[in-house]
Amino acid sequence: MDIGILGAFDVRERGVSVTPTAPKPRQVLALLALHADRAVPVATLTEELWGQRPPRSARPTLQTYVMHLRELIAEAGGAGGRPPKQVLRTMPGGYQLDSGEGTSDVREFDRLARTGYRAMDAGDHREAARLLRSALDLWTGPALADVPAGDCLRAETTGLEESRLCALDRRIEADLRLGRHRELIAELTVLVTRYPTHESLCGQLMLALHRSGRRGEALAAYQRLRTTLVREFGLEPSAVLGRIRQSVLTAAEDDPGADDATGPLSQAG
């Protein structure tokens, strides 16, 4: 079974789509696919579909959705396929989607990102940038972009987006350490517009501009972030960002403090 989460939702058994078009069965399959090879409790599936006030018919209705998914799996598998009840298993208190050692873009993203972080920690910035770029290339849009989301799926997709931003942050950090300052400016300009309170991205833009000889623009980026943080949250920028600003103000191109600041910024914003 091949599972696509990072963009449009797609689940295929033996190359044939088993993704239903009806919204609620689609939600059920999405939650099961996110937790492939692990049991998902009935209570979690019920909360996803109906929130905190499920109807009395919730359990039999959920069973109907599971039957519909098994019918799609049976059609996709054909005569030589796995029995549907072995693909979508009934477990004690829940259901489990058995991927059969198939592919999952979420699992591949996690694997590449973890390997990239290890390369970063080992000081191999070129390999880290390559691995993290490969991980980010798996994203073709927002996770589960075409699936209606209840509380559970919203929480899951929020977590996935945080993981994507973390990988993006570390990839940019690796590229900065490789001296790719000018190439990063356009990308970072778009990102800080999209995430106007993300301190790490702002700090990275400031460093890229500063090291490209554009000190005034670097200071302007800091001021925009500060204005937004004060207006929306009553907060000042972090000390890490303040140190980057100071290095720009003093025009210390080779200030090791500016280089060191890229690391802690991975935890900022």
C-alpha atoms as a printed R data frame, in Angstrom:
    type eleno elety resid chain resno       x       y      z
1   ATOM     1    CA   MET     A     1   0.000   0.000  0.000
2   ATOM     2    CA   ASP     A     2   1.315   3.432 -0.988
3   ATOM     3    CA   ILE     A     3   0.237   6.394  1.129
4   ATOM     4    CA   GLY     A     4   0.429  10.056  0.136
5   ATOM     5    CA   ILE     A     5  -0.257  12.619  2.860
6   ATOM     6    CA   LEU     A     6   2.003  15.593  2.080
7   ATOM     7    CA   GLY     A     7  -0.260  17.335 -0.407
8   ATOM     8    CA   ALA     A     8  -3.348  15.845 -2.025
9   ATOM     9    CA   PHE     A     9  -4.475  12.702 -0.185
10  ATOM    10    CA   ASP     A    10  -3.888   9.450 -2.017
11  ATOM    11    CA   VAL     A    11  -3.896   5.825 -0.847
12  ATOM    12    CA   ARG     A    12  -3.262   3.037 -3.345
13  ATOM    13    CA   GLU     A    13  -3.385  -0.726 -3.017
14  ATOM    14    CA   ARG     A    14  -1.445  -2.479 -5.782
15  ATOM    15    CA   GLY     A    15  -1.328   0.836 -7.649
16  ATOM    16    CA   VAL     A    16  -5.114   1.355 -7.605
17  ATOM    17    CA   SER     A    17  -6.631   4.209 -5.612
18  ATOM    18    CA   VAL     A    18  -8.740   3.251 -2.604
19  ATOM    19    CA   THR     A    19  -9.326   6.876 -1.579
20  ATOM    20    CA   PRO     A    20 -13.069   7.511 -1.234
21  ATOM    21    CA   THR     A    21 -14.666  10.711 -2.490
22  ATOM    22    CA   ALA     A    22 -17.278  10.978  0.290
23  ATOM    23    CA   PRO     A    23 -16.017  13.337  3.034
24  ATOM    24    CA   LYS     A    24 -16.441  11.228  6.180
25  ATOM    25    CA   PRO     A    25 -15.017   7.934  4.826
26  ATOM    26    CA   ARG     A    26 -12.182  10.076  3.470
27  ATOM    27    CA   GLN     A    27 -11.527  11.414  6.987
28  ATOM    28    CA   VAL     A    28 -11.539   7.901  8.414
29  ATOM    29    CA   LEU     A    29  -9.014   6.658  5.860
30  ATOM    30    CA   ALA     A    30  -6.835   9.761  6.320
31  ATOM    31    CA   LEU     A    31  -6.594   9.214 10.076
32  ATOM    32    CA   LEU     A    32  -5.864   5.517  9.613
33  ATOM    33    CA   ALA     A    33  -3.252   6.299  6.943
34  ATOM    34    CA   LEU     A    34  -1.503   8.821  9.183
35  ATOM    35    CA   HIS     A    35  -1.135   6.060 11.779
36  ATOM    36    CA   ALA     A    36  -0.558   3.204  9.330
37  ATOM    37    CA   ASP     A    37   0.411  -0.069 11.043
38  ATOM    38    CA   ARG     A    38  -0.833   1.243 14.385
39  ATOM    39    CA   ALA     A    39  -4.296   0.875 15.859
40  ATOM    40    CA   VAL     A    40  -6.498   3.968 15.942
41  ATOM    41    CA   PRO     A    41  -9.115   3.849 18.718
42  ATOM    42    CA   VAL     A    42 -12.788   4.046 17.831
43  ATOM    43    CA   ALA     A    43 -13.035   7.008 20.213
44  ATOM    44    CA   THR     A    44 -10.456   8.938 18.163
45  ATOM    45    CA   LEU     A    45 -12.217   8.193 14.886
46  ATOM    46    CA   THR     A    46 -15.552   9.176 16.414
47  ATOM    47    CA   GLU     A    47 -14.154  12.468 17.706
48  ATOM    48    CA   GLU     A    48 -12.697  13.235 14.302
49  ATOM    49    CA   LEU     A    49 -16.023  12.677 12.568
50  ATOM    50    CA   TRP     A    50 -18.461  14.215 15.050
51  ATOM    51    CA   GLY     A    51 -16.494  16.128 17.674
52  ATOM    52    CA   GLN     A    52 -17.461  15.939 21.342
53  ATOM    53    CA   ARG     A    53 -21.133  15.229 20.677
54  ATOM    54    CA   PRO     A    54 -21.412  12.168 18.431
55  ATOM    55    CA   PRO     A    55 -24.868  10.899 17.478
56  ATOM    56    CA   ARG     A    56 -26.226   7.686 18.967
57  ATOM    57    CA   SER     A    57 -25.678   6.031 15.610
58  ATOM    58    CA   ALA     A    58 -21.956   6.919 15.585
59  ATOM    59    CA   ARG     A    59 -20.608   3.390 16.084
60  ATOM    60    CA   PRO     A    60 -22.718   1.605 13.435
61  ATOM    61    CA   THR     A    61 -22.151   4.516 11.049
62  ATOM    62    CA   LEU     A    62 -18.383   4.205 11.538
63  ATOM    63    CA   GLN     A    63 -18.665   0.479 10.868
64  ATOM    64    CA   THR     A    64 -20.462   1.298  7.622
65  ATOM    65    CA   TYR     A    65 -17.616   3.574  6.577
66  ATOM    66    CA   VAL     A    66 -15.096   0.821  7.346
67  ATOM    67    CA   MET     A    67 -17.116  -1.641  5.248
68  ATOM    68    CA   HIS     A    68 -17.095   0.844  2.372
69  ATOM    69    CA   LEU     A    69 -13.314   1.219  2.623
70  ATOM    70    CA   ARG     A    70 -12.880  -2.550  2.602
71  ATOM    71    CA   GLU     A    71 -14.997  -2.767 -0.547
72  ATOM    72    CA   LEU     A    72 -12.672  -0.268 -2.243
73  ATOM    73    CA   ILE     A    73  -9.657  -2.266 -1.055
74  ATOM    74    CA   ALA     A    74 -11.181  -5.490 -2.399
75  ATOM    75    CA   GLU     A    75 -11.802  -3.899 -5.795
76  ATOM    76    CA   ALA     A    76  -8.254  -2.557 -5.945
77  ATOM    77    CA   GLY     A    77  -6.637  -5.807 -4.841
78  ATOM    78    CA   GLY     A    78  -8.478  -8.025 -7.262
79  ATOM    79    CA   ALA     A    79  -8.329 -11.804 -7.085
80  ATOM    80    CA   GLY     A    80  -4.661 -11.889 -6.114
81  ATOM    81    CA   GLY     A    81  -4.804  -9.111 -3.555
82  ATOM    82    CA   ARG     A    82  -4.683  -9.231  0.215
83  ATOM    83    CA   PRO     A    83  -7.998  -9.936  1.962
84  ATOM    84    CA   PRO     A    84  -9.569  -6.550  2.824
85  ATOM    85    CA   LYS     A    85  -9.881  -7.483  6.494
86  ATOM    86    CA   GLN     A    86  -6.111  -8.032  6.594
87  ATOM    87    CA   VAL     A    87  -5.520  -4.603  5.066
88  ATOM    88    CA   LEU     A    88  -7.989  -2.720  7.247
89  ATOM    89    CA   ARG     A    89  -7.931  -4.739 10.437
90  ATOM    90    CA   THR     A    90 -10.390  -4.738 13.313
91  ATOM    91    CA   MET     A    91  -8.362  -4.385 16.490
92  ATOM    92    CA   PRO     A    92  -9.399  -4.382 20.156
93  ATOM    93    CA   GLY     A    93 -11.146  -1.034 20.534
94  ATOM    94    CA   GLY     A    94 -10.244   0.289 17.095
95  ATOM    95    CA   TYR     A    95  -8.995  -0.243 13.546
96  ATOM    96    CA   GLN     A    96  -5.582  -0.475 11.887
97  ATOM    97    CA   LEU     A    97  -4.497   0.092  8.302
98  ATOM    98    CA   ASP     A    98  -1.799  -2.422  7.363
99  ATOM    99    CA   SER     A    99   0.543  -0.861  4.819
100 ATOM   100    CA   GLY     A   100   2.136  -4.198  3.941
101 ATOM   101    CA   GLU     A   101   5.591  -2.588  3.917
102 ATOM   102    CA   GLY     A   102   4.414  -0.118  1.288
103 ATOM   103    CA   THR     A   103   5.533   3.489  0.904
104 ATOM   104    CA   SER     A   104   4.516   6.512  2.955
105 ATOM   105    CA   ASP     A   105   5.660  10.041  2.130
106 ATOM   106    CA   VAL     A   106   5.370  11.010  5.816
107 ATOM   107    CA   ARG     A   107   7.679   8.191  6.869
108 ATOM   108    CA   GLU     A   108  10.137   9.021  4.093
109 ATOM   109    CA   PHE     A   109  10.080  12.694  5.083
110 ATOM   110    CA   ASP     A   110  10.796  11.772  8.711
111 ATOM   111    CA   ARG     A   111  13.642   9.453  7.692
112 ATOM   112    CA   LEU     A   112  15.326  12.008  5.435
113 ATOM   113    CA   ALA     A   113  14.864  14.826  7.948
114 ATOM   114    CA   ARG     A   114  16.336  12.805 10.818
115 ATOM   115    CA   THR     A   115  19.325  11.830  8.671
116 ATOM   116    CA   GLY     A   116  19.742  15.457  7.660
117 ATOM   117    CA   TYR     A   117  19.711  16.613 11.281
118 ATOM   118    CA   ARG     A   118  22.403  14.059 12.123
119 ATOM   119    CA   ALA     A   119  24.544  15.312  9.232
120 ATOM   120    CA   MET     A   120  24.034  18.871 10.462
121 ATOM   121    CA   ASP     A   121  25.093  17.942 13.982
122 ATOM   122    CA   ALA     A   122  28.190  16.249 12.544
123 ATOM   123    CA   GLY     A   123  29.143  19.420 10.680
124 ATOM   124    CA   ASP     A   124  28.463  18.003  7.203
125 ATOM   125    CA   HIS     A   125  26.439  20.974  6.012
126 ATOM   126    CA   ARG     A   126  26.499  20.027  2.337
127 ATOM   127    CA   GLU     A   127  25.009  16.587  3.013
128 ATOM   128    CA   ALA     A   128  22.518  18.072  5.489
129 ATOM   129    CA   ALA     A   129  21.324  20.579  2.898
130 ATOM   130    CA   ARG     A   130  20.949  17.813  0.302
131 ATOM   131    CA   LEU     A   131  19.006  15.481  2.596
132 ATOM   132    CA   LEU     A   132  16.720  18.173  3.976
133 ATOM   133    CA   ARG     A   133  16.022  19.485  0.491
134 ATOM   134    CA   SER     A   134  15.037  15.958 -0.571
135 ATOM   135    CA   ALA     A   135  12.742  15.697  2.457
136 ATOM   136    CA   LEU     A   136  11.061  19.013  1.673
137 ATOM   137    CA   ASP     A   137  10.637  18.068 -1.993
138 ATOM   138    CA   LEU     A   138   8.168  15.385 -0.877
139 ATOM   139    CA   TRP     A   139   5.694  18.134  0.018
140 ATOM   140    CA   THR     A   140   3.471  19.005 -2.945
141 ATOM   141    CA   GLY     A   141   1.123  21.218 -0.913
142 ATOM   142    CA   PRO     A   142  -0.400  21.435  2.568
143 ATOM   143    CA   ALA     A   143  -0.761  18.030  4.232
144 ATOM   144    CA   LEU     A   144  -4.116  16.385  3.433
145 ATOM   145    CA   ALA     A   145  -4.998  19.464  1.401
146 ATOM   146    CA   ASP     A   146  -8.203  17.944  0.014
147 ATOM   147    CA   VAL     A   147  -9.529  16.220  3.148
148 ATOM   148    CA   PRO     A   148 -12.123  17.889  5.415
149 ATOM   149    CA   ALA     A   149 -10.563  17.986  8.864
150 ATOM   150    CA   GLY     A   150 -12.052  17.538 12.299
151 ATOM   151    CA   ASP     A   151 -10.186  18.209 15.530
152 ATOM   152    CA   CYS     A   152  -7.908  15.176 15.293
153 ATOM   153    CA   LEU     A   153  -6.810  15.706 11.696
154 ATOM   154    CA   ARG     A   154  -6.287  19.423 12.325
155 ATOM   155    CA   ALA     A   155  -3.954  18.597 15.208
156 ATOM   156    CA   GLU     A   156  -2.098  16.061 13.057
157 ATOM   157    CA   THR     A   157  -1.654  18.415 10.109
158 ATOM   158    CA   THR     A   158  -0.516  21.218 12.426
159 ATOM   159    CA   GLY     A   159   2.174  18.892 13.770
160 ATOM   160    CA   LEU     A   160   3.246  17.955 10.252
161 ATOM   161    CA   GLU     A   161   3.495  21.622  9.274
162 ATOM   162    CA   GLU     A   162   5.687  22.277 12.316
163 ATOM   163    CA   SER     A   163   7.933  19.398 11.228
164 ATOM   164    CA   ARG     A   164   8.139  20.872  7.727
165 ATOM   165    CA   LEU     A   165   9.065  24.313  9.073
166 ATOM   166    CA   CYS     A   166  11.738  22.783 11.277
167 ATOM   167    CA   ALA     A   167  13.283  20.954  8.321
168 ATOM   168    CA   LEU     A   168  13.089  24.116  6.223
169 ATOM   169    CA   ASP     A   169  14.760  26.126  8.976
170 ATOM   170    CA   ARG     A   170  17.653  23.660  9.285
171 ATOM   171    CA   ARG     A   171  18.059  23.399  5.494
172 ATOM   172    CA   ILE     A   172  18.374  27.172  5.221
173 ATOM   173    CA   GLU     A   173  20.811  27.140  8.147
174 ATOM   174    CA   ALA     A   174  22.935  24.584  6.281
175 ATOM   175    CA   ASP     A   175  22.844  26.686  3.118
176 ATOM   176    CA   LEU     A   176  23.892  29.784  5.084
177 ATOM   177    CA   ARG     A   177  26.856  27.907  6.499
178 ATOM   178    CA   LEU     A   178  27.789  26.922  2.932
179 ATOM   179    CA   GLY     A   179  27.909  30.597  1.953
180 ATOM   180    CA   ARG     A   180  24.790  30.577 -0.224
181 ATOM   181    CA   HIS     A   181  23.648  33.947  1.101
182 ATOM   182    CA   ARG     A   182  22.624  35.653 -2.122
183 ATOM   183    CA   GLU     A   183  20.751  32.608 -3.416
184 ATOM   184    CA   LEU     A   184  18.653  32.508 -0.232
185 ATOM   185    CA   ILE     A   185  17.446  36.103 -0.183
186 ATOM   186    CA   ALA     A   186  14.488  35.676 -2.554
187 ATOM   187    CA   GLU     A   187  13.270  32.501 -0.818
188 ATOM   188    CA   LEU     A   188  13.604  34.000  2.647
189 ATOM   189    CA   THR     A   189  11.833  37.201  1.602
190 ATOM   190    CA   VAL     A   190   8.794  35.136  0.604
191 ATOM   191    CA   LEU     A   191   8.959  33.074  3.789
192 ATOM   192    CA   VAL     A   192   9.105  36.006  6.202
193 ATOM   193    CA   THR     A   193   6.094  37.501  4.439
194 ATOM   194    CA   ARG     A   194   4.222  34.220  4.878
195 ATOM   195    CA   TYR     A   195   5.364  33.785  8.498
196 ATOM   196    CA   PRO     A   196   5.734  37.365  9.791
197 ATOM   197    CA   THR     A   197   6.378  36.392 13.449
198 ATOM   198    CA   HIS     A   198   8.831  33.534 12.797
199 ATOM   199    CA   GLU     A   199  12.048  34.785 14.400
200 ATOM   200    CA   SER     A   200  14.325  32.122 12.967
201 ATOM   201    CA   LEU     A   201  13.386  32.905  9.363
202 ATOM   202    CA   CYS     A   202  13.754  36.636 10.017
203 ATOM   203    CA   GLY     A   203  17.192  36.096 11.541
204 ATOM   204    CA   GLN     A   204  18.255  34.016  8.575
205 ATOM   205    CA   LEU     A   205  17.052  36.727  6.172
206 ATOM   206    CA   MET     A   206  18.992  39.326  8.169
207 ATOM   207    CA   LEU     A   207  22.162  37.224  7.952
208 ATOM   208    CA   ALA     A   208  21.723  36.598  4.215
209 ATOM   209    CA   LEU     A   209  21.176  40.313  3.537
210 ATOM   210    CA   HIS     A   210  24.005  41.405  5.839
211 ATOM   211    CA   ARG     A   211  26.503  39.010  4.278
212 ATOM   212    CA   SER     A   212  25.416  40.198  0.836
213 ATOM   213    CA   GLY     A   213  26.268  43.799  1.744
214 ATOM   214    CA   ARG     A   214  22.638  44.902  2.244
215 ATOM   215    CA   ARG     A   215  22.847  46.130  5.839
216 ATOM   216    CA   GLY     A   216  19.953  48.584  5.608
217 ATOM   217    CA   GLU     A   217  17.552  45.907  4.394
218 ATOM   218    CA   ALA     A   218  18.718  43.553  7.144
219 ATOM   219    CA   LEU     A   219  17.934  46.166  9.800
220 ATOM   220    CA   ALA     A   220  14.577  46.904  8.150
221 ATOM   221    CA   ALA     A   221  13.681  43.193  8.381
222 ATOM   222    CA   TYR     A   222  14.402  43.265 12.110
223 ATOM   223    CA   GLN     A   223  12.271  46.374 12.590
224 ATOM   224    CA   ARG     A   224   9.316  44.833 10.725
225 ATOM   225    CA   LEU     A   225   9.449  41.758 12.930
226 ATOM   226    CA   ARG     A   226   9.755  43.837 16.094
227 ATOM   227    CA   THR     A   227   6.770  45.996 15.116
228 ATOM   228    CA   THR     A   228   4.654  42.901 14.449
229 ATOM   229    CA   LEU     A   229   5.650  41.153 17.689
230 ATOM   230    CA   VAL     A   230   4.985  44.231 19.819
231 ATOM   231    CA   ARG     A   231   1.663  44.951 18.134
232 ATOM   232    CA   GLU     A   232   0.302  41.405 18.189
233 ATOM   233    CA   PHE     A   233   1.847  39.913 21.336
234 ATOM   234    CA   GLY     A   234   3.413  42.725 23.334
235 ATOM   235    CA   LEU     A   235   6.794  40.977 22.994
236 ATOM   236    CA   GLU     A   236  10.273  42.081 22.004
237 ATOM   237    CA   PRO     A   237  12.423  39.959 19.652
238 ATOM   238    CA   SER     A   238  14.627  37.328 21.271
239 ATOM   239    CA   ALA     A   239  18.161  37.938 22.507
240 ATOM   240    CA   VAL     A   240  19.486  35.787 19.649
241 ATOM   241    CA   LEU     A   241  17.874  38.074 17.095
242 ATOM   242    CA   GLY     A   242  19.168  41.071 19.012
243 ATOM   243    CA   ARG     A   243  22.723  39.775 18.674
244 ATOM   244    CA   ILE     A   244  22.287  39.412 14.923
245 ATOM   245    CA   ARG     A   245  20.996  42.992 14.771
246 ATOM   246    CA   GLN     A   246  23.997  44.180 16.753
247 ATOM   247    CA   SER     A   247  26.420  42.412 14.426
248 ATOM   248    CA   VAL     A   248  24.702  44.120 11.485
249 ATOM   249    CA   LEU     A   249  24.891  47.511 13.198
250 ATOM   250    CA   THR     A   250  28.607  47.145 13.799
251 ATOM   251    CA   ALA     A   251  29.113  45.773 10.257
252 ATOM   252    CA   ALA     A   252  31.176  42.894 11.678
253 ATOM   253    CA   GLU     A   253  31.221  40.725  8.579
254 ATOM   254    CA   ASP     A   254  33.436  38.126 10.256
255 ATOM   255    CA   ASP     A   255  31.854  38.302 13.701
256 ATOM   256    CA   PRO     A   256  31.719  34.671 14.915
257 ATOM   257    CA   GLY     A   257  28.693  35.618 16.983
258 ATOM   258    CA   ALA     A   258  26.729  36.097 13.789
259 ATOM   259    CA   ASP     A   259  27.660  32.613 12.576
260 ATOM   260    CA   ASP     A   260  26.896  31.070 15.948
261 ATOM   261    CA   ALA     A   261  23.496  32.736 16.019
262 ATOM   262    CA   THR     A   262  22.149  30.560 13.235
263 ATOM   263    CA   GLY     A   263  22.084  27.466 15.456
264 ATOM   264    CA   PRO     A   264  19.897  28.704 18.345
265 ATOM   265    CA   LEU     A   265  17.563  30.333 15.832
266 ATOM   266    CA   SER     A   266  16.393  26.829 14.926
267 ATOM   267    CA   GLN     A   267  14.563  26.866 18.250
268 ATOM   268    CA   ALA     A   268  13.206  30.399 17.921
269 ATOM   269    CA   GLY     A   269   9.885  31.611 16.481
